[in-house]
Amino acid sequence: MMTAIVHKTLRWPTRRQAAVAPSLDRLHLWRLLLLASCILGTSVAGFAQARVYVPAAPPGSNSATYAAPRDEWLITVQGKFDKYSGKHADILFDGDSITNRWEITGKAVWEAKFAGRAADFGIEGDRTENLLWRLSKGQVTGVDPKLVVLMIGTNNVVRNTSGEIASGIEAIVSQYETLCPSAHIILMSVFPRGRMPSDPNRMKLAEVNQALATRFTETTDPRVTLVDISTNLTQHDGTISADMMPDMLHPAADGYRLWADALQPYVDKYAPVAAK
């Protein structure tokens, strides 16, 4: 995990540099402008909302010779955009790796209950701020879901306070309410992590969940339903078993079945399968 960012001044190349450095062609300069816009939180004129990744190397060239940052995250995000953005889905899932793994660990449940009518925008390792960035780039444009399922926050636990995490989640809910005006939102309490109830990260996330329970009630925001399945994922003494979460963070297949069961009443209510 990167703990510090070193800021360097980007200078426009001289003619001599432009002539001898193939990496400084027009496409690469566009990439630098895109990177700068992401850092500064501004937009580049003509930037398409659904396009977040522009390769440094032109098609057919040797990518090993073109200077470029590690861009796996942007490639992954672009893949999700290409797969789901701009296409209607009755149900939209968003979050981090726990959400992303619906189509991996929870694949059998996903194919039985959600495939063909749901979009999964979950990205491995994402924090609240990353999800907000994706939304700012047009991720949900054209999807128009009836039901949104959010599960995010666990990756913020090291760098943020419980109050900051809760505020980040609230900001995401607010954005979804604006961007998906026809959708009801299922906000999942952040899943427990760590084997013991005394695990510091789990205790912090419990504080987050308590703040969310106070903020989102039927009275304060009728468009949002908070769903907590923490007790379904833990044993009677509060510990987490390796059968339920092999790495004490990500649910096993049984965890996704429990999650799907908890969601089913809301799917039936807000996004029922159309009668044939």
C-alpha positions as CSV (number, residue, x, y, z in Angstrom):
1,M,0.0,0.0,0.0
2,M,1.4,3.4,-1.0
3,T,1.7,5.6,2.1
4,A,3.1,8.8,0.5
5,I,2.8,10.6,-2.8
6,V,5.8,12.4,-4.2
7,H,4.7,15.4,-6.3
8,K,6.9,16.3,-9.2
9,T,6.5,19.2,-11.6
10,L,5.6,18.1,-15.1
11,R,7.3,20.2,-17.7
12,W,6.4,20.5,-21.4
13,P,9.1,18.8,-23.5
14,T,11.5,20.8,-25.5
15,R,11.7,20.3,-29.3
16,R,14.9,18.2,-28.8
17,Q,13.2,16.0,-26.2
18,A,10.1,15.6,-28.4
19,A,12.3,14.6,-31.3
20,V,14.3,11.9,-29.5
21,A,11.8,10.6,-27.0
22,P,9.1,8.4,-28.7
23,S,7.1,8.3,-25.4
24,L,6.4,12.0,-25.7
25,D,4.1,11.7,-28.8
26,R,0.7,13.2,-28.9
27,L,-1.1,10.2,-27.5
28,H,1.3,10.0,-24.5
29,L,0.9,13.8,-23.8
30,W,-2.9,13.2,-23.8
31,R,-2.3,10.5,-21.3
32,L,-0.3,12.9,-19.1
33,L,-3.2,15.4,-19.3
34,L,-5.6,12.7,-18.3
35,L,-3.5,11.7,-15.3
36,A,-3.2,15.4,-14.3
37,S,-7.0,15.8,-14.5
38,C,-7.5,12.8,-12.2
39,I,-5.0,14.2,-9.7
40,L,-6.4,17.7,-9.7
41,G,-10.0,16.6,-9.8
42,T,-10.7,18.5,-13.0
43,S,-11.9,17.4,-16.4
44,V,-10.2,17.4,-19.8
45,A,-12.1,19.0,-22.6
46,G,-13.7,16.4,-24.8
47,F,-13.1,13.6,-22.3
48,A,-15.7,10.9,-22.8
49,Q,-17.4,10.0,-19.5
50,A,-17.2,6.3,-20.1
51,R,-13.5,6.3,-21.2
52,V,-11.1,6.3,-18.2
53,Y,-8.1,4.4,-19.7
54,V,-6.0,5.6,-22.6
55,P,-3.0,3.3,-23.4
56,A,0.4,5.1,-23.5
57,A,1.6,3.1,-26.5
58,P,-0.2,3.3,-29.9
59,P,-1.8,0.0,-31.1
60,G,0.7,-2.4,-32.6
61,S,3.7,-0.7,-31.1
62,N,6.1,-2.1,-28.5
63,S,4.6,-1.1,-25.2
64,A,7.9,-1.9,-23.4
65,T,9.5,1.2,-24.9
66,Y,6.8,3.7,-23.8
67,A,7.1,5.4,-20.5
68,A,3.9,4.7,-18.5
69,P,2.7,4.5,-14.9
70,R,1.3,1.2,-13.6
71,D,-2.2,1.3,-14.8
72,E,-3.8,-2.0,-13.8
73,W,-6.5,-0.3,-11.8
74,L,-7.6,1.9,-14.7
75,I,-7.6,-1.1,-17.0
76,T,-9.8,-3.0,-14.6
77,V,-12.2,0.0,-14.2
78,Q,-12.4,0.4,-18.0
79,G,-13.2,-3.2,-18.3
80,K,-16.2,-2.8,-15.9
81,F,-17.3,0.3,-17.8
82,D,-17.1,-1.5,-21.1
83,K,-19.1,-4.5,-19.8
84,Y,-21.8,-2.7,-17.9
85,S,-21.9,1.1,-18.4
86,G,-24.5,2.5,-20.8
87,K,-26.6,-0.7,-20.6
88,H,-29.7,-1.1,-18.5
89,A,-29.6,-3.4,-15.5
90,D,-32.4,-3.9,-13.0
91,I,-29.9,-4.4,-10.2
92,L,-26.6,-2.7,-9.8
93,F,-23.9,-3.8,-7.3
94,D,-21.0,-1.6,-6.4
95,G,-18.2,-1.7,-3.9
96,D,-14.8,-3.3,-3.5
97,S,-13.4,-6.9,-3.8
98,I,-16.2,-8.3,-1.7
99,T,-18.7,-7.1,-4.3
100,N,-16.4,-7.9,-7.3
101,R,-16.2,-11.6,-6.2
102,W,-19.9,-12.2,-6.7
103,E,-18.8,-13.3,-10.2
104,I,-15.9,-15.4,-8.8
105,T,-16.4,-16.9,-5.4
106,G,-20.2,-16.4,-5.6
107,K,-20.4,-17.3,-9.3
108,A,-23.0,-20.1,-8.8
109,V,-25.4,-17.8,-6.9
110,W,-24.7,-14.9,-9.3
111,E,-25.6,-17.0,-12.3
112,A,-28.7,-18.4,-10.7
113,K,-30.1,-15.2,-9.4
114,F,-28.5,-12.1,-11.0
115,A,-26.8,-12.9,-14.3
116,G,-28.3,-11.1,-17.2
117,R,-30.2,-8.6,-15.1
118,A,-27.5,-7.2,-12.8
119,A,-24.3,-5.2,-13.2
120,D,-21.4,-5.7,-10.9
121,F,-19.1,-2.6,-10.7
122,G,-17.1,-3.8,-7.7
123,I,-13.3,-3.3,-7.9
124,E,-10.6,-5.1,-6.0
125,G,-9.0,-2.9,-3.3
126,D,-11.3,0.1,-3.8
127,R,-11.9,2.6,-1.0
128,T,-14.8,5.0,-0.8
129,E,-12.9,7.7,-2.6
130,N,-12.2,5.4,-5.5
131,L,-15.8,4.6,-5.9
132,L,-16.7,8.3,-5.9
133,W,-14.1,8.9,-8.6
134,R,-15.7,6.1,-10.8
135,L,-19.1,7.7,-10.3
136,S,-17.7,11.1,-11.4
137,K,-16.5,9.5,-14.6
138,G,-20.0,8.4,-15.8
139,Q,-19.9,4.8,-14.5
140,V,-23.7,4.5,-14.1
141,T,-24.7,6.6,-17.1
142,G,-27.5,4.7,-19.0
143,V,-27.8,1.9,-16.5
144,D,-31.0,3.2,-14.8
145,P,-31.3,0.4,-12.2
146,K,-34.3,-0.3,-10.0
147,L,-32.2,-1.5,-7.1
148,V,-28.6,-0.6,-6.1
149,V,-26.7,-2.7,-3.6
150,L,-23.7,-1.0,-2.0
151,M,-20.9,-2.6,0.1
152,I,-17.8,-0.4,0.7
153,G,-15.6,0.8,3.4
154,T,-13.4,-2.0,4.6
155,N,-10.3,-0.9,2.6
156,N,-10.5,2.6,4.3
157,V,-10.0,1.0,7.7
158,V,-6.2,1.5,7.9
159,R,-6.0,5.2,6.8
160,N,-9.3,6.7,8.0
161,T,-11.3,7.1,11.2
162,S,-14.7,5.5,11.6
163,G,-16.3,8.9,11.2
164,E,-14.4,9.6,8.0
165,I,-15.4,6.2,6.6
166,A,-19.1,6.7,7.4
167,S,-19.0,10.2,5.8
168,G,-17.4,8.6,2.6
169,I,-20.2,6.0,2.5
170,E,-22.8,8.7,3.0
171,A,-21.3,10.7,0.1
172,I,-21.6,7.6,-2.1
173,V,-25.2,7.0,-1.2
174,S,-26.0,10.7,-2.0
175,Q,-24.3,10.4,-5.4
176,Y,-26.3,7.2,-6.2
177,E,-29.6,8.9,-5.1
178,T,-28.8,11.7,-7.6
179,L,-27.5,9.6,-10.5
180,C,-30.0,6.8,-10.2
181,P,-33.3,8.6,-9.3
182,S,-35.5,5.6,-10.0
183,A,-33.6,3.2,-7.7
184,H,-34.0,2.0,-4.2
185,I,-30.7,1.6,-2.4
186,I,-29.7,-1.3,-0.3
187,L,-26.8,-0.2,1.9
188,M,-25.0,-3.2,3.4
189,S,-23.4,-2.7,6.8
190,V,-19.6,-3.3,6.3
191,F,-18.9,-7.0,6.7
192,P,-17.0,-8.0,9.8
193,R,-13.3,-8.9,9.4
194,G,-10.6,-10.4,11.5
195,R,-11.1,-13.7,13.4
196,M,-11.9,-12.2,16.9
197,P,-14.5,-9.7,17.9
198,S,-11.7,-7.7,19.5
199,D,-9.9,-7.3,16.2
200,P,-9.2,-3.5,16.0
201,N,-10.3,-3.3,12.4
202,R,-13.5,-5.1,13.1
203,M,-14.2,-2.8,16.1
204,K,-13.7,0.3,13.9
205,L,-16.0,-1.0,11.3
206,A,-18.6,-1.7,14.0
207,E,-18.4,2.0,14.8
208,V,-19.0,2.8,11.1
209,N,-22.0,0.5,11.0
210,Q,-23.4,2.1,14.1
211,A,-23.1,5.6,12.5
212,L,-24.8,4.3,9.3
213,A,-27.6,2.8,11.3
214,T,-28.2,6.2,12.9
215,R,-28.0,8.1,9.7
216,F,-30.1,5.8,7.5
217,T,-33.5,5.0,8.8
218,E,-36.9,4.7,7.1
219,T,-37.7,8.2,8.5
220,T,-34.5,10.0,7.6
221,D,-34.1,8.5,4.1
222,P,-36.9,6.3,2.8
223,R,-35.0,5.5,-0.4
224,V,-32.3,3.7,1.5
225,T,-32.5,0.4,3.4
226,L,-29.6,-0.6,5.7
227,V,-29.1,-4.4,5.7
228,D,-26.8,-6.0,8.2
229,I,-25.9,-9.7,7.9
230,S,-22.9,-9.6,10.3
231,T,-24.4,-12.2,12.6
232,N,-25.0,-14.5,9.7
233,L,-21.3,-14.4,8.9
234,T,-20.0,-15.0,12.4
235,Q,-20.3,-17.8,14.9
236,H,-22.3,-17.7,18.1
237,D,-19.2,-16.4,20.0
238,G,-18.6,-13.6,17.5
239,T,-15.6,-15.3,15.9
240,I,-15.3,-15.8,12.1
241,S,-14.6,-19.3,10.9
242,A,-12.2,-20.2,8.1
243,D,-15.1,-22.0,6.4
244,M,-17.1,-18.7,6.2
245,M,-14.1,-16.4,5.5
246,P,-10.9,-18.2,4.6
247,D,-8.8,-15.0,4.8
248,M,-11.0,-13.4,7.5
249,L,-12.1,-10.8,5.0
250,H,-13.7,-12.2,1.9
251,P,-16.8,-14.5,2.2
252,A,-16.7,-18.1,0.9
253,A,-19.4,-19.3,-1.4
254,D,-21.7,-19.9,1.5
255,G,-21.3,-16.3,2.5
256,Y,-22.6,-15.2,-0.9
257,R,-25.6,-17.5,-0.6
258,L,-26.4,-15.9,2.7
259,W,-26.0,-12.5,1.2
260,A,-28.3,-13.4,-1.7
261,D,-30.9,-14.8,0.6
262,A,-30.9,-11.5,2.6
263,L,-31.3,-9.5,-0.6
264,Q,-34.1,-11.6,-2.1
265,P,-37.0,-9.8,-0.4
266,Y,-35.8,-6.5,-1.7
267,V,-35.2,-7.9,-5.2
268,D,-38.8,-9.2,-5.1
269,K,-40.1,-5.8,-4.0
270,Y,-38.1,-3.4,-6.1
271,A,-36.7,-5.3,-9.0
272,P,-38.9,-8.4,-9.6
273,V,-38.4,-10.6,-12.6
274,A,-40.8,-9.5,-15.3
275,A,-43.6,-12.0,-16.0
276,K,-43.2,-13.8,-19.3
